[in-house]
Amino acid sequence: MDETQGPLAMTVHLLANSGHGSLLQRTLDQLLDCICPEVRLFQVSERASPVKYCEKSHSKRYRFPGMSVLLFLHKSLGEDRLFRVLDSLQHSPWQCYPTQDTWGRLCPYLFANQEFYSLDSQMPIWGVRQVHCGSEILRVTLYCSFDNYEDAIRLYEMILQREATLQKNNFCFFVLYATKSFALQLSLKQLPPGMSVDPKESSVLQFKVREIGQLVPLLPNPCIPISSTRWQTQDYDGNKILLQRWESSSVAQTGVQWCRHSSLRSPPSGFK
């Protein structure tokens, strides 16, 4: 694995209700300080007023959470450390995420012996897995509906200006930061046919990009400026994306050009 250093090309923004931002930021910092203190991946901000989310009517297609965060930790680096992380997820403000749907069926990819947790119903689900070899990993995974998976790969390759590592025919990842003992990854996971994605409204991926003018016409959805340096759009499954113009010379100047001729589908007529 090539070592990737320098400023992160991606950060995860979480939107908390008013008065809860500091608590959630402190909770995440304390959880990750014993794993990757040098990486500040998560940024919590507050919305002006609480938002009530309407329950979507049940359909034949099961809706799977759009984003997860998995920590792959070595027990060999300290059993107390592993148990400390697991114990922190058992206490407020963390909540256990149900692994069954409304009909009592086990959710695909969520096995009975694997617990998931969340800080909010509109934020990513979290889990801890034990590994015995290789680097420890913090993996942010976007789940893609079956028909959108290949388009999503090309989209994020274009945004990140690097090729994905294809590990399986339904799973790939990008290494965003790496040392000899730790790796930060963004991964894409294809869901089975008939399963749709439930994007998390309070979770936004922000990417630093160089050539925003060249990138915008290639995006599958409208890209709206929200400041002099940031634009908002979404991917094929409705996950929110922020694009921040970055002038640093440390960003590689490849990627956008080779993606220019990729077969991204035409943008839809509206932006949700």
Accessible surface in RSA format (square Angstrom, percent):
REM  Atomic radii and reference values for relative SASA: ProtOr
REM  Chains: A
REM  Algorithm: Lee & Richards
REM  Probe-radius: 1.40
REM  Slices: 20
REM RES _ NUM      All-atoms   Total-Side   Main-Chain    Non-polar    All polar
REM                ABS   REL    ABS   REL    ABS   REL    ABS   REL    ABS   REL
RES MET A   1   139.44  72.2  54.85  36.3  84.59 201.4  68.47  58.2  70.97  94.0
RES ASP A   2   127.35  89.2 116.03 115.5  11.32  26.8  35.01  82.4  92.33  92.1
RES GLU A   3    96.30  55.3  67.25  50.9  29.05  69.2  30.42  58.8  65.88  53.8
RES THR A   4    38.47  27.4  35.12  35.6   3.34   8.0  25.24  33.9  13.23  20.0
RES GLN A   5   101.92  57.0  73.56  53.8  28.36  67.5  51.31 109.2  50.61  38.4
RES GLY A   6    44.56  55.0   0.00   N/A  44.56  55.0  29.85  81.9  14.72  33.0
RES PRO A   7    80.50  58.7  55.33  50.4  25.17  91.5  67.26  55.5  13.24  82.3
RES LEU A   8    23.12  12.9  16.91  12.1   6.21  15.6  17.05  12.0   6.06  16.3
RES ALA A   9    16.38  15.1  15.37  23.7   1.01   2.3  15.41  21.7   0.97   2.6
RES MET A  10     1.02   0.5   0.00   0.0   1.02   2.4   1.00   0.8   0.02   0.0
RES THR A  11    15.34  10.9  15.03  15.2   0.31   0.7  13.17  17.7   2.17   3.3
RES VAL A  12     0.01   0.0   0.01   0.0   0.00   0.0   0.01   0.0   0.00   0.0
RES HIS A  13    31.44  17.2  30.92  21.5   0.52   1.3  18.98  19.6  12.46  14.5
RES LEU A  14     1.19   0.7   0.52   0.4   0.67   1.7   1.19   0.8   0.00   0.0
RES LEU A  15    58.72  32.7  57.22  40.9   1.50   3.8  57.33  40.3   1.39   3.7
RES ALA A  16     2.75   2.5   0.40   0.6   2.35   5.4   2.75   3.9   0.00   0.0
RES ASN A  17    48.97  33.8  45.37  43.8   3.60   8.7   4.12   9.9  44.85  43.3
RES SER A  18    61.25  51.8  46.76  62.4  14.49  33.4  13.20  28.1  48.05  67.3
RES GLY A  19    65.46  80.7   0.00   N/A  65.46  80.7  35.00  96.0  30.47  68.2
RES HIS A  20    96.50  52.7  95.64  66.5   0.85   2.2  65.65  67.7  30.84  35.9
RES GLY A  21     4.26   5.2   0.00   N/A   4.26   5.2   4.05  11.1   0.21   0.5
RES SER A  22    80.15  67.7  70.02  93.5  10.13  23.3  37.22  79.3  42.92  60.1
RES LEU A  23    71.90  40.0  70.59  50.5   1.32   3.3  70.59  49.6   1.32   3.5
RES LEU A  24    11.34   6.3  11.34   8.1   0.00   0.0  11.34   8.0   0.00   0.0
RES GLN A  25    45.60  25.5  45.60  33.3   0.00   0.0  32.89  70.0  12.71   9.6
RES ARG A  26   121.93  51.2 118.05  60.2   3.87   9.2  49.71  67.9  72.22  43.8
RES THR A  27    16.75  11.9  13.10  13.3   3.65   8.7  10.47  14.1   6.29   9.5
RES LEU A  28     0.80   0.4   0.68   0.5   0.12   0.3   0.80   0.6   0.00   0.0
RES ASP A  29    39.87  27.9  39.52  39.3   0.36   0.8  10.60  25.0  29.27  29.2
RES GLN A  30   120.04  67.1 103.21  75.4  16.83  40.1  39.69  84.5  80.35  60.9
RES LEU A  31     6.91   3.8   1.38   1.0   5.53  13.9   6.47   4.5   0.44   1.2
RES LEU A  32     6.80   3.8   6.80   4.9   0.00   0.0   6.80   4.8   0.00   0.0
RES ASP A  33    60.25  42.2  51.75  51.5   8.51  20.1  23.33  54.9  36.93  36.8
RES CYS A  34    40.73  30.8  19.52  21.8  21.20  49.8  26.12  66.2  14.60  15.7
RES ILE A  35    16.13   9.2   0.39   0.3  15.73  37.9   0.39   0.3  15.73  42.7
RES CYS A  36     0.66   0.5   0.27   0.3   0.39   0.9   0.39   1.0   0.27   0.3
RES PRO A  37    75.74  55.2  65.02  59.3  10.72  39.0  65.26  53.9  10.49  65.2
RES GLU A  38    96.33  55.3  58.10  44.0  38.23  91.0  52.38 101.3  43.95  35.9
RES VAL A  39     4.34   2.9   1.36   1.2   2.98   7.2   3.27   2.8   1.06   2.9
RES ARG A  40   118.78  49.9 109.37  55.8   9.41  22.4  62.42  85.3  56.36  34.2
RES LEU A  41     1.69   0.9   0.34   0.2   1.34   3.4   0.34   0.2   1.34   3.6
RES PHE A  42     7.76   3.9   1.89   1.2   5.87  15.3   1.89   1.1   5.87  16.8
RES GLN A  43    81.23  45.4  80.23  58.6   0.99   2.4  26.54  56.5  54.69  41.5
RES VAL A  44    23.74  15.6   0.00   0.0  23.74  57.2   0.36   0.3  23.37  63.4
RES SER A  45    58.19  49.2  51.99  69.4   6.19  14.3  45.42  96.7  12.77  17.9
RES GLU A  46    79.87  45.9  51.45  38.9  28.42  67.7  20.82  40.3  59.04  48.2
RES ARG A  47    30.52  12.8  22.65  11.5   7.87  18.7  17.36  23.7  13.16   8.0
RES ALA A  48   105.10  96.6  66.05 101.9  39.04  88.8  78.07 109.9  27.02  71.6
RES SER A  49    67.12  56.7  64.79  86.5   2.33   5.4  34.51  73.5  32.60  45.7
RES PRO A  50    93.11  67.9  75.45  68.8  17.67  64.2  75.45  62.3  17.67 109.8
RES VAL A  51    77.17  50.8  62.17  56.3  15.00  36.1  64.98  56.5  12.18  33.0
RES LYS A  52   196.00  95.6 171.19 105.0  24.81  59.1 117.70 105.9  78.30  83.4
RES TYR A  53    78.10  36.5  50.63  28.8  27.47  71.5  51.22  38.5  26.87  33.1
RES CYS A  54   116.54  88.2  94.09 104.9  22.44  52.7  38.29  97.0  78.25  84.4
RES GLU A  55   168.77  96.9 140.21 106.1  28.57  68.0  64.41 124.6 104.36  85.2
RES LYS A  56   116.56  56.9  96.29  59.1  20.26  48.2  73.11  65.8  43.44  46.3
RES SER A  57   103.95  87.8  78.10 104.2  25.85  59.6  55.90 119.0  48.06  67.3
RES HIS A  58   131.06  71.6  99.02  68.8  32.04  82.0  67.79  69.9  63.27  73.6
RES SER A  59    65.47  55.3  43.55  58.1  21.92  50.5  46.49  99.0  18.98  26.6
RES LYS A  60   216.22 105.5 176.40 108.2  39.82  94.8 128.14 115.3  88.08  93.8
RES ARG A  61   114.70  48.2 111.29  56.7   3.41   8.1  48.28  66.0  66.43  40.3
RES TYR A  62    49.92  23.3  42.13  24.0   7.79  20.3  38.56  29.0  11.36  14.0
RES ARG A  63    81.42  34.2  69.59  35.5  11.84  28.2  30.31  41.4  51.12  31.0
RES PHE A  64     0.23   0.1   0.23   0.1   0.00   0.0   0.23   0.1   0.00   0.0
RES PRO A  65     2.57   1.9   2.49   2.3   0.08   0.3   2.57   2.1   0.00   0.0
RES GLY A  66     0.05   0.1   0.00   N/A   0.05   0.1   0.05   0.1   0.00   0.0
RES MET A  67     4.84   2.5   4.84   3.2   0.00   0.0   4.84   4.1   0.00   0.0
RES SER A  68     0.00   0.0   0.00   0.0   0.00   0.0   0.00   0.0   0.00   0.0
RES VAL A  69     0.00   0.0   0.00   0.0   0.00   0.0   0.00   0.0   0.00   0.0
RES LEU A  70    23.48  13.1  23.48  16.8   0.00   0.0  23.48  16.5   0.00   0.0
RES LEU A  71     0.46   0.3   0.46   0.3   0.00   0.0   0.46   0.3   0.00   0.0
RES PHE A  72    29.82  14.9  29.82  18.5   0.00   0.0  29.82  18.1   0.00   0.0
RES LEU A  73     0.00   0.0   0.00   0.0   0.00   0.0   0.00   0.0   0.00   0.0
RES HIS A  74    18.72  10.2  18.72  13.0   0.01   0.0  14.77  15.2   3.96   4.6
RES LYS A  75    85.82  41.9  80.79  49.6   5.03  12.0  31.65  28.5  54.18  57.7
RES SER A  76   102.66  86.7  58.83  78.5  43.83 101.0  58.84 125.3  43.82  61.4
RES LEU A  77   103.40  57.6  75.86  54.3  27.54  69.2  81.00  56.9  22.40  60.3
RES GLY A  78    26.80  33.1   0.00   N/A  26.80  33.1  26.76  73.4   0.04   0.1
RES GLU A  79    79.74  45.8  73.19  55.4   6.55  15.6  19.31  37.3  60.43  49.3
RES ASP A  80   111.15  77.9 105.59 105.1   5.56  13.2  30.83  72.6  80.32  80.1
RES ARG A  81    33.26  14.0  32.18  16.4   1.08   2.6  22.78  31.1  10.49   6.4
RES LEU A  82     6.36   3.5   6.36   4.6   0.00   0.0   6.36   4.5   0.00   0.0
RES PHE A  83   104.71  52.4 102.69  63.6   2.02   5.3 103.00  62.4   1.72   4.9
RES ARG A  84   131.99  55.4 125.29  63.9   6.69  15.9  72.54  99.1  59.45  36.0
RES VAL A  85     2.63   1.7   0.96   0.9   1.67   4.0   2.63   2.3   0.00   0.0
RES LEU A  86    60.16  33.5  59.94  42.9   0.22   0.6  60.01  42.1   0.15   0.4
RES ASP A  87    78.72  55.1  75.14  74.8   3.58   8.5  20.80  48.9  57.93  57.8
RES SER A  88    41.33  34.9  31.04  41.4  10.29  23.7  38.17  81.3   3.16   4.4
RES LEU A  89     2.19   1.2   0.74   0.5   1.45   3.6   0.74   0.5   1.45   3.9
RES GLN A  90   111.51  62.4  79.42  58.0  32.09  76.4  28.50  60.7  83.01  63.0
RES HIS A  91   101.60  55.5  98.01  68.1   3.59   9.2  67.60  69.7  33.99  39.6
RES SER A  92   104.19  88.0  74.09  98.9  30.10  69.3  46.55  99.1  57.63  80.7
RES PRO A  93    24.92  18.2  19.19  17.5   5.72  20.8  23.21  19.2   1.71  10.6
RES TRP A  94    15.78   6.3   3.32   1.6  12.46  29.3   2.14   1.1  13.64  22.1
RES GLN A  95   115.34  64.5 109.39  79.9   5.95  14.2  35.80  76.2  79.54  60.3
RES CYS A  96    83.23  63.0  58.14  64.8  25.09  59.0  31.78  80.5  51.46  55.5
RES TYR A  97    42.35  19.8  39.79  22.6   2.56   6.7  23.12  17.4  19.23  23.7
RES PRO A  98    90.46  65.9  78.04  71.1  12.42  45.1  88.94  73.4   1.51   9.4
RES THR A  99    29.18  20.8  24.88  25.2   4.31  10.3   6.38   8.6  22.80  34.5
RES GLN A 100   102.28  57.2  89.37  65.3  12.91  30.7  16.53  35.2  85.75  65.0
RES ASP A 101    23.00  16.1   7.92   7.9  15.09  35.7   9.58  22.6  13.42  13.4
RES THR A 102   100.42  71.4  60.88  61.7  39.54  94.2  68.38  91.8  32.04  48.4
RES TRP A 103   150.13  60.2 117.88  57.1  32.26  75.7  94.99  50.6  55.14  89.5
RES GLY A 104    42.33  52.2   0.00   N/A  42.33  52.2  23.71  65.1  18.62  41.7
RES ARG A 105   137.19  57.6 131.75  67.2   5.44  13.0  67.20  91.8  69.99  42.4
RES LEU A 106    84.99  47.3  62.66  44.8  22.32  56.1  62.66  44.0  22.32  60.1
RES CYS A 107     4.51   3.4   1.36   1.5   3.15   7.4   1.32   3.3   3.19   3.4
RES PRO A 108    51.74  37.7  40.10  36.6  11.64  42.3  51.74  42.7   0.00   0.0
RES TYR A 109    67.96  31.7  52.73  30.0  15.24  39.7  45.01  33.8  22.95  28.3
RES LEU A 110     2.06   1.1   1.88   1.3   0.18   0.4   1.95   1.4   0.10   0.3
RES PHE A 111   113.49  56.8 113.49  70.3   0.00   0.0 113.49  68.8   0.00   0.0
RES ALA A 112    81.08  74.6  56.84  87.7  24.24  55.1  59.13  83.3  21.96  58.2
RES ASN A 113   132.83  91.6  97.55  94.3  35.28  84.9  45.80 110.2  87.03  84.1
RES GLN A 114    49.98  27.9  46.90  34.3   3.08   7.3   8.58  18.3  41.40  31.4
RES GLU A 115    88.64  50.9  82.89  62.7   5.75  13.7  35.83  69.3  52.80  43.1
RES PHE A 116     6.07   3.0   6.07   3.8   0.00   0.0   6.07   3.7   0.00   0.0
RES TYR A 117    11.82   5.5  11.82   6.7   0.00   0.0   6.88   5.2   4.94   6.1
RES SER A 118     8.82   7.5   8.75  11.7   0.08   0.2   8.23  17.5   0.59   0.8
RES LEU A 119    12.73   7.1   1.27   0.9  11.47  28.8   1.27   0.9  11.47  30.9
RES ASP A 120    45.68  32.0  41.01  40.8   4.67  11.0   6.82  16.1  38.86  38.8
RES SER A 121    82.07  69.3  64.05  85.5  18.02  41.5  53.39 113.7  28.68  40.2
RES GLN A 122    22.48  12.6  22.48  16.4   0.00   0.0   0.00   0.0  22.48  17.0
RES MET A 123     3.65   1.9   2.83   1.9   0.82   1.9   2.83   2.4   0.82   1.1
RES PRO A 124     0.67   0.5   0.48   0.4   0.19   0.7   0.48   0.4   0.19   1.2
RES ILE A 125     0.77   0.4   0.77   0.6   0.00   0.0   0.77   0.6   0.00   0.0
RES TRP A 126     2.39   1.0   2.39   1.2   0.00   0.0   0.90   0.5   1.49   2.4
RES GLY A 127     0.41   0.5   0.00   N/A   0.41   0.5   0.00   0.0   0.41   0.9
RES VAL A 128    17.67  11.6   2.64   2.4  15.03  36.2   2.64   2.3  15.03  40.8
RES ARG A 129    36.34  15.3  33.05  16.8   3.29   7.8  26.97  36.9   9.37   5.7
RES GLN A 130    78.41  43.8  51.80  37.9  26.60  63.3  19.35  41.2  59.05  44.8
RES VAL A 131    31.82  20.9  27.59  25.0   4.23  10.2  30.72  26.7   1.10   3.0
RES HIS A 132   155.92  85.2 121.85  84.7  34.07  87.2  82.64  85.2  73.29  85.3
RES CYS A 133   106.22  80.3  91.40 101.9  14.82  34.8  37.49  95.0  68.73  74.1
RES GLY A 134    63.86  78.7   0.00   N/A  63.86  78.7  42.45 116.5  21.41  48.0
RES SER A 135    25.98  21.9  14.61  19.5  11.36  26.2   4.14   8.8  21.84  30.6
RES GLU A 136     6.12   3.5   6.11   4.6   0.01   0.0   0.40   0.8   5.72   4.7
RES ILE A 137    28.64  16.3  28.25  21.0   0.39   0.9  28.25  20.3   0.39   1.1
RES LEU A 138     0.23   0.1   0.23   0.2   0.00   0.0   0.23   0.2   0.00   0.0
RES ARG A 139    34.34  14.4  34.34  17.5   0.00   0.0   1.39   1.9  32.95  20.0
RES VAL A 140     0.00   0.0   0.00   0.0   0.00   0.0   0.00   0.0   0.00   0.0
RES THR A 141     5.49   3.9   5.49   5.6   0.00   0.0   3.16   4.2   2.33   3.5
RES LEU A 142     1.10   0.6   1.10   0.8   0.00   0.0   1.10   0.8   0.00   0.0
RES TYR A 143    17.36   8.1  17.12   9.7   0.24   0.6   3.92   2.9  13.45  16.6
RES CYS A 144     4.43   3.4   4.43   4.9   0.00   0.0   0.00   0.0   4.43   4.8
RES SER A 145    11.73   9.9  11.73  15.7   0.00   0.0   8.05  17.1   3.68   5.2
RES PHE A 146    91.89  46.0  85.55  53.0   6.34  16.5  85.55  51.9   6.34  18.1
RES ASP A 147   117.28  82.1  95.73  95.3  21.55  51.0  33.26  78.3  84.01  83.8
RES ASN A 148    17.46  12.0  17.46  16.9   0.00   0.0   0.02   0.1  17.44  16.9
RES TYR A 149     6.63   3.1   6.63   3.8   0.00   0.0   6.14   4.6   0.49   0.6
RES GLU A 150   115.03  66.0 113.07  85.5   1.96   4.7  33.29  64.4  81.74  66.7
RES ASP A 151    13.34   9.3  12.99  12.9   0.36   0.8   1.19   2.8  12.16  12.1
RES ALA A 152     2.69   2.5   2.69   4.1   0.00   0.0   2.69   3.8   0.00   0.0
RES ILE A 153    19.98  11.4  19.98  14.9   0.00   0.0  19.98  14.4   0.00   0.0
RES ARG A 154    62.60  26.3  62.48  31.9   0.11   0.3  23.83  32.6  38.77  23.5
RES LEU A 155     0.91   0.5   0.91   0.7   0.00   0.0   0.91   0.6   0.00   0.0
RES TYR A 156     0.60   0.3   0.60   0.3   0.00   0.0   0.60   0.4   0.00   0.0
RES GLU A 157    21.15  12.1  21.15  16.0   0.00   0.0   0.00   0.0  21.15  17.3
RES MET A 158     0.52   0.3   0.00   0.0   0.52   1.2   0.00   0.0   0.52   0.7
RES ILE A 159     2.32   1.3   0.02   0.0   2.30   5.6   0.07   0.1   2.25   6.1
RES LEU A 160    10.43   5.8   0.89   0.6   9.54  24.0   3.22   2.3   7.21  19.4
RES GLN A 161    19.31  10.8  10.80   7.9   8.51  20.3   5.05  10.8  14.26  10.8
RES ARG A 162    75.10  31.5  68.71  35.0   6.39  15.2  38.33  52.4  36.77  22.3
RES GLU A 163   130.41  74.9 111.20  84.1  19.21  45.7  29.96  57.9 100.45  82.0
RES ALA A 164    13.53  12.4   0.00   0.0  13.53  30.8   0.09   0.1  13.44  35.6
RES THR A 165    69.51  49.4  63.74  64.6   5.77  13.7  42.75  57.4  26.76  40.4
RES LEU A 166   121.83  67.8  91.47  65.4  30.36  76.3  91.47  64.2  30.36  81.7
RES GLN A 167   107.90  60.3  78.08  57.1  29.82  71.0  23.29  49.6  84.61  64.2
RES LYS A 168   131.93  64.4 116.13  71.3  15.80  37.6  74.67  67.2  57.26  61.0
RES ASN A 169   140.48  96.9 109.53 105.8  30.95  74.5  48.52 116.8  91.96  88.9
RES ASN A 170    38.12  26.3  38.12  36.8   0.00   0.0   6.30  15.2  31.82  30.8
RES PHE A 171    18.64   9.3  18.64  11.5   0.00   0.0  18.64  11.3   0.00   0.0
RES CYS A 172     0.00   0.0   0.00   0.0   0.00   0.0   0.00   0.0   0.00   0.0
RES PHE A 173    24.69  12.4  24.63  15.3   0.06   0.2  24.63  14.9   0.06   0.2
RES PHE A 174     1.94   1.0   0.00   0.0   1.94   5.0   1.94   1.2   0.00   0.0
RES VAL A 175    27.01  17.8  20.12  18.2   6.89  16.6  20.12  17.5   6.89  18.7
RES LEU A 176     6.09   3.4   0.08   0.1   6.01  15.1   0.15   0.1   5.94  16.0
RES TYR A 177    23.56  11.0  23.56  13.4   0.00   0.0  11.64   8.8  11.92  14.7
RES ALA A 178     0.32   0.3   0.32   0.5   0.00   0.0   0.32   0.5   0.00   0.0
RES THR A 179    36.62  26.0  31.82  32.3   4.80  11.4  28.21  37.9   8.41  12.7
RES LYS A 180   187.98  91.7 157.88  96.9  30.10  71.7 107.67  96.9  80.31  85.5
RES SER A 181    70.67  59.7  64.57  86.2   6.10  14.1  40.50  86.3  30.17  42.3
RES PHE A 182     9.13   4.6   9.13   5.7   0.00   0.0   9.13   5.5   0.00   0.0
RES ALA A 183     0.00   0.0   0.00   0.0   0.00   0.0   0.00   0.0   0.00   0.0
RES LEU A 184     0.00   0.0   0.00   0.0   0.00   0.0   0.00   0.0   0.00   0.0
RES GLN A 185     4.31   2.4   4.31   3.1   0.00   0.0   0.00   0.0   4.31   3.3
RES LEU A 186     0.00   0.0   0.00   0.0   0.00   0.0   0.00   0.0   0.00   0.0
RES SER A 187     0.00   0.0   0.00   0.0   0.00   0.0   0.00   0.0   0.00   0.0
RES LEU A 188     0.08   0.0   0.08   0.1   0.00   0.0   0.08   0.1   0.00   0.0
RES LYS A 189    33.03  16.1  33.03  20.3   0.00   0.0  13.46  12.1  19.57  20.8
RES GLN A 190    26.55  14.8  25.10  18.3   1.45   3.5   0.96   2.0  25.59  19.4
RES LEU A 191     0.91   0.5   0.00   0.0   0.91   2.3   0.36   0.3   0.55   1.5
RES PRO A 192    50.31  36.7  44.14  40.2   6.16  22.4  50.09  41.4   0.21   1.3
RES PRO A 193    96.01  70.0  74.94  68.3  21.07  76.6  76.56  63.2  19.45 120.9
RES GLY A 194    44.19  54.5   0.00   N/A  44.19  54.5  28.48  78.2  15.71  35.2
RES MET A 195    15.74   8.1  14.46   9.6   1.28   3.0  14.62  12.4   1.11   1.5
RES SER A 196    15.88  13.4  15.88  21.2   0.00   0.0  13.60  29.0   2.28   3.2
RES VAL A 197     8.78   5.8   0.98   0.9   7.79  18.8   0.98   0.9   7.79  21.1
RES ASP A 198    31.23  21.9  31.23  31.1   0.00   0.0   1.07   2.5  30.16  30.1
RES PRO A 199    22.43  16.4  20.47  18.7   1.96   7.1  20.47  16.9   1.96  12.2
RES LYS A 200    16.91   8.3  11.38   7.0   5.53  13.2   2.14   1.9  14.78  15.7
RES GLU A 201    65.95  37.9  62.70  47.4   3.25   7.7  18.98  36.7  46.97  38.3
RES SER A 202     0.91   0.8   0.85   1.1   0.06   0.1   0.18   0.4   0.73   1.0
RES SER A 203     2.76   2.3   0.23   0.3   2.52   5.8   0.23   0.5   2.52   3.5
RES VAL A 204    21.71  14.3  21.71  19.7   0.00   0.0  21.71  18.9   0.00   0.0
RES LEU A 205     0.22   0.1   0.22   0.2   0.00   0.0   0.22   0.2   0.00   0.0
RES GLN A 206    16.04   9.0  15.08  11.0   0.96   2.3   0.64   1.4  15.40  11.7
RES PHE A 207     0.46   0.2   0.46   0.3   0.00   0.0   0.46   0.3   0.00   0.0
RES LYS A 208    57.07  27.8  49.57  30.4   7.50  17.9  19.79  17.8  37.29  39.7
RES VAL A 209     2.05   1.3   2.05   1.9   0.00   0.0   2.05   1.8   0.00   0.0
RES ARG A 210    50.34  21.1  40.55  20.7   9.79  23.3   5.75   7.9  44.59  27.0
RES GLU A 211    81.72  46.9  79.49  60.1   2.23   5.3  18.69  36.2  63.02  51.5
RES ILE A 212    17.91  10.2  17.32  12.9   0.59   1.4  17.32  12.5   0.59   1.6
RES GLY A 213    56.18  69.3   0.00   N/A  56.18  69.3  41.58 114.1  14.60  32.7
RES GLN A 214    63.21  35.3  56.12  41.0   7.09  16.9  25.93  55.2  37.28  28.3
RES LEU A 215     1.88   1.0   1.88   1.3   0.00   0.0   1.88   1.3   0.00   0.0
RES VAL A 216    50.42  33.2  44.76  40.5   5.66  13.6  44.76  38.9   5.66  15.4
RES PRO A 217    98.91  72.1  65.04  59.3  33.87 123.1  76.36  63.0  22.55 140.1
RES LEU A 218    36.50  20.3  29.57  21.2   6.93  17.4  33.90  23.8   2.60   7.0
RES LEU A 219     4.83   2.7   0.71   0.5   4.13  10.4   0.71   0.5   4.13  11.1
RES PRO A 220     2.07   1.5   1.85   1.7   0.22   0.8   2.07   1.7   0.00   0.0
RES ASN A 221    11.50   7.9   8.06   7.8   3.44   8.3   0.26   0.6  11.23  10.9
RES PRO A 222    48.37  35.3  37.04  33.8  11.33  41.2  48.37  39.9   0.00   0.0
RES CYS A 223    21.50  16.3   0.31   0.3  21.19  49.8   0.31   0.8  21.19  22.8
RES ILE A 224    77.93  44.3  77.10  57.4   0.83   2.0  77.93  56.1   0.00   0.0
RES PRO A 225    84.10  61.3  68.54  62.5  15.56  56.6  68.63  56.7  15.47  96.1
RES ILE A 226    83.87  47.7  46.60  34.7  37.27  89.8  55.52  40.0  28.35  76.9
RES SER A 227    55.33  46.8  33.23  44.3  22.10  50.9  47.79 101.8   7.54  10.6
RES SER A 228    92.97  78.6  70.10  93.5  22.87  52.7  56.34 120.0  36.62  51.3
RES THR A 229    53.04  37.7  53.04  53.8   0.00   0.0  38.22  51.3  14.82  22.4
RES ARG A 230    70.43  29.6  70.43  35.9   0.00   0.0   7.48  10.2  62.95  38.1
RES TRP A 231    38.77  15.6  38.77  18.8   0.00   0.0  24.89  13.3  13.88  22.5
RES GLN A 232    50.48  28.2  50.48  36.9   0.00   0.0   0.77   1.6  49.71  37.7
RES THR A 233     1.13   0.8   0.87   0.9   0.26   0.6   0.84   1.1   0.29   0.4
RES GLN A 234    20.30  11.4  19.72  14.4   0.58   1.4   0.52   1.1  19.78  15.0
RES ASP A 235     6.53   4.6   5.43   5.4   1.10   2.6   1.11   2.6   5.42   5.4
RES TYR A 236    33.21  15.5   6.43   3.7  26.79  69.7   8.80   6.6  24.42  30.1
RES ASP A 237    23.04  16.1   8.84   8.8  14.20  33.6   7.03  16.5  16.01  16.0
RES GLY A 238    22.02  27.2   0.00   N/A  22.02  27.2  14.40  39.5   7.62  17.1
RES ASN A 239     6.61   4.6   5.42   5.2   1.19   2.9   3.05   7.3   3.56   3.4
RES LYS A 240    62.46  30.5  60.11  36.9   2.35   5.6  26.06  23.5  36.40  38.8
RES ILE A 241     1.38   0.8   1.38   1.0   0.00   0.0   1.38   1.0   0.00   0.0
RES LEU A 242    13.84   7.7  13.84   9.9   0.00   0.0  13.84   9.7   0.00   0.0
RES LEU A 243     0.00   0.0   0.00   0.0   0.00   0.0   0.00   0.0   0.00   0.0
RES GLN A 244    49.84  27.9  49.84  36.4   0.00   0.0   1.81   3.8  48.04  36.4
RES ARG A 245    87.84  36.9  75.14  38.3  12.70  30.2  12.59  17.2  75.24  45.6
RES TRP A 246    44.81  18.0  43.94  21.3   0.87   2.0  29.54  15.8  15.27  24.8
RES GLU A 247   125.02  71.8 105.13  79.5  19.89  47.4  62.03 120.0  62.99  51.4
RES SER A 248    36.30  30.7  22.61  30.2  13.69  31.5  21.88  46.6  14.41  20.2
RES SER A 249   107.53  90.9  81.38 108.6  26.15  60.2  46.65  99.3  60.89  85.3
RES SER A 250    79.22  66.9  40.53  54.1  38.69  89.1  50.46 107.5  28.76  40.3
RES VAL A 251    22.41  14.7  15.40  13.9   7.01  16.9  20.32  17.7   2.09   5.7
RES ALA A 252    61.10  56.2  45.56  70.3  15.54  35.3  56.67  79.8   4.43  11.7
RES GLN A 253   139.57  78.0 107.06  78.2  32.51  77.4  32.70  69.6 106.87  81.1
RES THR A 254    84.98  60.4  80.32  81.4   4.66  11.1  71.90  96.6  13.08  19.8
RES GLY A 255     0.88   1.1   0.00   N/A   0.88   1.1   0.00   0.0   0.88   2.0
RES VAL A 256    10.21   6.7   9.47   8.6   0.74   1.8   9.47   8.2   0.74   2.0
RES GLN A 257   103.23  57.7  95.95  70.1   7.28  17.3  54.39 115.8  48.85  37.0
RES TRP A 258   114.18  45.8  87.20  42.2  26.99  63.4  88.23  47.0  25.96  42.1
RES CYS A 259     1.69   1.3   0.90   1.0   0.79   1.9   0.20   0.5   1.49   1.6
RES ARG A 260    90.41  38.0  78.51  40.0  11.90  28.3  34.45  47.1  55.96  33.9
RES HIS A 261   163.75  89.5 132.26  91.9  31.49  80.6  94.65  97.5  69.10  80.4
RES SER A 262    34.89  29.5   9.22  12.3  25.67  59.1  19.10  40.7  15.79  22.1
RES SER A 263    82.86  70.0  61.54  82.1  21.32  49.1  56.67 120.7  26.20  36.7
RES LEU A 264    33.15  18.5   9.47   6.8  23.68  59.5   9.47   6.6  23.68  63.7
RES ARG A 265   108.65  45.6  94.82  48.3  13.84  32.9  53.27  72.8  55.39  33.6
RES SER A 266    94.57  79.9  75.43 100.7  19.14  44.1  39.07  83.2  55.49  77.7
RES PRO A 267    77.65  56.6  58.80  53.6  18.85  68.5  58.80  48.5  18.85 117.1
RES PRO A 268    70.50  51.4  52.69  48.0  17.81  64.8  64.22  53.0   6.28  39.0
RES SER A 269   129.54 109.5  82.23 109.7  47.31 109.0  58.95 125.5  70.59  98.9
RES GLY A 270    41.80  51.5   0.00   N/A  41.80  51.5  33.56  92.1   8.24  18.4
RES PHE A 271    60.19  30.1  27.73  17.2  32.46  84.5  27.73  16.8  32.46  92.9
RES LYS A 272   208.63 101.8 164.30 100.8  44.33 105.5 139.11 125.2  69.52  74.1
END  Absolute sums over single chains surface
CHAIN  1 A    13759.0      10860.7       2898.4       7426.3       6332.7
END  Absolute sums over all chains
TOTAL         13759.0      10860.7       2898.4       7426.3       6332.7
